[in-house]
Amino acid sequence: MTLIIAEAGVNHNGQRDLAFRLVDAAHDAGADIVKFQTFKSQNLVTSSAVQAEYQVANTNKTESQLAMLSRLELSYEVHKELIDYCNQLGIEFLSTAFDEESLNFLVNDLNLKTLKIPSGEITNAPFVLSHALTGCNIMLSTGMATLSEIEDALGVLAFGFTSDGDVEPSRSEFQKAYSSNAGQRALKEKVRILHCTTEYPAPMNEINLRAMDSMALAFGLPTGYSDHSQGITIPVAAVARGAVIIEKHFTLDKNMEGPDHKASLEPNELAEMVKAIRNVELALGDGVKRPTASEQKNKSIARRSIVATKDISSGSNFSSDNIAIKRPGDGISPYEYWNMQGKTAKKDYREGDRISND
């Protein structure tokens, strides 16, 4: 089954009660995982870092990233309460770390076994290496990245997974680890990669779902999709195209103040997406082309067989003048139509009777 991640992100607006309500909404929608973002603003950005265009547009406020992110932090104590609550509900808790302190907290205090490296950190080799050295499973998001940059990050991960600590990190050692059998085994065991378009909302003509195929072919790793498009069409299409993970932002209200609300699903839409994905999974089937159980009863109704088009006396010959192919399909196969020509009827037939082999 496709792993469905409901991305709460920072849509709690830094408020504890909203964070808990987002967990409830993700659980009620049927998501497998609810994911947050863990960071200390001072560790993440400088005071001069500017907002992205979408952040200005979505917040209707021009300010520094530091000012914006400071309002969106959740304390470590709230994180602990959230993971306990998730465990009670039976939905998995996940969070993306954006700095070393937060990464250590997620691994050592919350004991997370799976980590997500966000798209913006894919070229942050020291931080990618820190993720690998935890030994956790990794989801690597690839927004804004080229295949070459993805391979570089995978090399860092392979090095971190396989290094014994005696070798200094370097580009050449990363490449060596990526090319090694041990590195490739570790990547296949521990890493899943997510296609992504880093814009909120992502323009439809820039989604490029076929890039999932290119990534899967290039790296031989399970591939999913982290979605920033509007609506549920694209994540559902991604599942039909083979995505093993879907990550989708959601909010309690798109009209709330904040950078990500407008590109998020509301709870009812999230539930619709989960339902649609599960239906697509059922519809994909096993790939074997054969009549289904429900089709069997319709075969004789929908197909045709050879029938008499007029009364035929025993001893007469069959010809195109007295036989044709009509429903139902429980008589002689139409494939025998040409073989029937000139054969002698062994009994009388009334118009409309199915011809038999007797």
N, C-alpha and C positions, 0 to 999 in steps of 0.2 A: 504493500500500500504506500501511496505517496505520503511523505511526512509533511504535515501542514503546520506551519509556524505562524501564529498570529503575532504580528510585530506591534507591541504596544509602544516600544521605543520611548520617546519622551512625551507621548500624548497624555501623560498624567499631569503635565504642567507643573511638576515638582510637588504635587499634592498627594499625600498618603491615601486619602479616601478614594481619589480618582484611580490610583494605581490598583487598589483592591477591586474597584468596580470593573476595571479593564480585565482583570483575571476572571471575574465572574462571566463577563461577556464572552471571552475567549473559550471558557469551559462550556458555556451554554451553546455556543455555536458549533461545538464538536471539534475544535482544533486540538492537535496533539501536544503542541507546545505554545506557551505564551512567553514572548521574549521582550526584555527591557534593554536599556543601555546604561552602563555603569561608568562613571567618570568623575574626576575631580577637575573642575574647569581650569584651575590654575595650572594643572599638569598638562592640559590639552592644548590650550591656545595662548598666544601672547595678547597683550592688551591692544595691540594694533591690528589684529586679525579682523578682516571685514566679513560681513555676512555674504552668503551666496545670494544671487538675484532672487531665487525662489523664496528664500527666507525673508527677504525684505518684502516681496510681494505678498507672501502668506501671512505675515505678521503686521503689515502696514506700519512698520516701525524700522527706522534706520538706526542701528546701534552696533556696537562691536559684538563679535561672536562671544567674547568673554561675558559681556553683560547679559546676552541672551541665554547662554548656557548655564550661567550661575543660577538663574531662576528655575532651571529644568533638572537640577541635581536631585537625586533621591539619596537619603542617608544610608549608610551601611546597615544601620539598625532596621530601617524599613525593608531593606533587601532581605534580611533574615526573617522578618515577619511574612514577607511575600512568599518566600520559598516554603515556609511552614504551611501557609495557607494553600499553596499549590499542591503540596503533598496531601493535605486533607481532602482536596477536591478530586485529586487523581489526574491532574494535568501537569506536565513537566514544566519546570521553570528553567529559563535560559536567559542569559544576558550577554551583551557584547561589551567587552572592556575597551576603553580608549586610552588607557595609560597603565604603566607598570604596577602602580599601587593597586589599581582596581583589578587588574588581572590576578595579582597575588591574592586579593580578597576573594574573588570568585572561586579560585582553585583551593586555597588553603582554609578559608573560613566557611564557604558555602559548599565545598567539595563537589563542584561541578565536574562532570566527566567529559562534557562536550563544550567546545568553545567556538565562537564565530569570529573570524577576522573580517572586519568591515572593509568595503571597497577602498576607502580612503587610506587604509594602512597597508595595502598590498605591496607598496614599494618601501615600507618602513622595515627594512631587513632586521634590525635589532629586535623590534617588537614582534615580528613574525617568528623569529628564532625563540623568543621568550615563550611564545605559545607552544612551539614544538617541544621545548624542554620540559613542559609540564607533563608530557606523555598523554595528554587528552586527545580525544577525537576532534577533528577540525573541520569546520565549514568555512571555505574560503570564497568570499564574495569578490567578483571581478569587474565591477563597474569601472569605467574609464580605462580599462587595461587592454593591452595587446596580448596576443598569444605569447610573445617573448617575455613580457612582464609576468605573466602567469607562470611560465616555466621557471623564471628566476625565483619567484616566491616558493614554488614547489621544491626547488633546489634547497632553499633555506630550510624548509620543513623537513626534507629528507635528511639533511645534515643534522638538524636538531634531534630527529628521531633516532638516528644511528650513531651519533658521535659519542665517544667514550670520555670526552672532556679533555683529552690530551692534545687535540688539534685545534689551532686557532681558526676562528671563522674567517672566511675569505671567499671571494667570488669563485676562485678556482676550486676550493674545497666544496662549495655548494654544488658546482657543476659535477664534480666527481661523485658526490653523494647521490645526486639525481640520476646519474648514469649507472650507478651500482645496482646489483640485484637486490641487495638489502634495502637500499633506498626506495626502489620501486615497490618492493613488497610492503614496506612501511606505509608508503603513500596509498596503496590500494587498500590496506587495512584501516587506515585512519582518516583519510581525507575525502571530502566531497566538495565539488566546486559548484558555485552558483553563478549563472549568467545574470547580468544586471545592467540596467541603464540608469546612471546616476543623475537623474533630473526628476523634479517633483512638481507636477506629474510628468511622466516620461511621454514624449510625443509618440504616437502610434508608428510613424514612419521611421522611428529610431529604436524600436523594440528589438528587431532582428532576432527572432526566435531561432532561426537557422544557425545562429552562432553557438547554440547548445550542441548541435551536431558536430560543428568544427572542434569544439572543446573536447567533447567525448572522444572523437577520433584522434585528436592530437595527444591526449594525455591518458586515455584509457581508464578514466575515473568516473564514478557515478556523478551525474550532472543534474543540477536543479536550476531553479529560477527564483530570484529575489525581485519582486515586482513593485514598480512605482507607477504603473499606469492607472488610469481611472477605470473603475468598474471591475467586473470579474471575468470579462471575456478572455483577456490575455493569460492569466494564470490557468484557467481551464484549458485553453489551447496548448499551453506549455505541457500540461499533464498528458494530453493526447499525443504530444510530440515526444514524450518519454521522460519528462522531468521527474526525478525521484524525490525532490523536495520543492515545496512552494512556500515562500515567505511573503507575507502581505501585511502592510501597515493597516491598522484599524484604530478607530477612535469612538468615543461615546457620542460625539457631535462634531460634524465637519465645520461647524461655525464657531467652534471654540478658538480662542487666541492661541497661536503657536505655529511653529514652522512646518509641521507635517500633517496637520489635521485635514487640510483641503485635499491632499492626495491619498487619504485613507478611506477605508470602508467603515460604514456605521455597523452596529451589531447585527441588524437584520441582513445586511449585504454580506457580512462575513459568514453568517449561517448559510446564505444562498450559495456562496462560493464553495463552502465545504460540501454541501449537498451535491452541487454540480460536479465537483471533482470526484466524489465517491461514485456518482452515476457514470462518469466517463471511465473510471477504473473498471466498473462492471461491464461497460460496453466494449472495452478494449478486448476482453476475452483472452484466449490462449493462442490465437493466430491460426488454428487448424480450421480449414474450410470444410464444413460438413453440415448436414441438416441438423438443426437444433431440435430439442424435445418438443417445443411448441410448434415447430414447422411441420413435424411429421403428420399431424392430423389434417394439415391443409394440402398435402401433396396430391391426393386423389381429386380434391376439389379444384385446385388451380391448374393442374396439368391435364393433358388430353390423351385420348386413346382412339383406336380405329373403330368407327361405328358405321352402321348401315344407313345410307341416305334414302333408301326405298326398300320395299319388301324384296327379299332375296330367297329364291327357292333352293332347296337342297339339290346339288348337282350343277347349279349355275356357277359361272366363273365370276370372281371378284374383279372389279375394274374401277377406274376413276369415275365411272358413271354411277356406281352403286355404293361406294364406300368413301368416307371422308374422315377427317381428324377433328374430333370435338371433345368437349368435357362431358363426363368426368374422366379422370386419368387412371381408373382401376382396371382397364382392359389391356389389349395388346399395345405395346409401345409404338408411337409414331415412327420410330426408326424402322419398323417392319413394313411400313406402307408400300415400299417398292417391291418387297418380296411377296406381298399379298397379290400383286397384280397377276391375273391369269390363274390363280389357284382356285380349286373347286370347293364350294361351300359344302360342308358335311351335314348341314342341317338348315332348317328354315330360319330366316331372320325377318323380324318386322322392322319397319323404319324406326331408327333411333336406337335399336339394339346394339350393344357392344359386341364386336366380332370376337370370337374365342378361337383357341387353337384346337378345339375338339373336332 
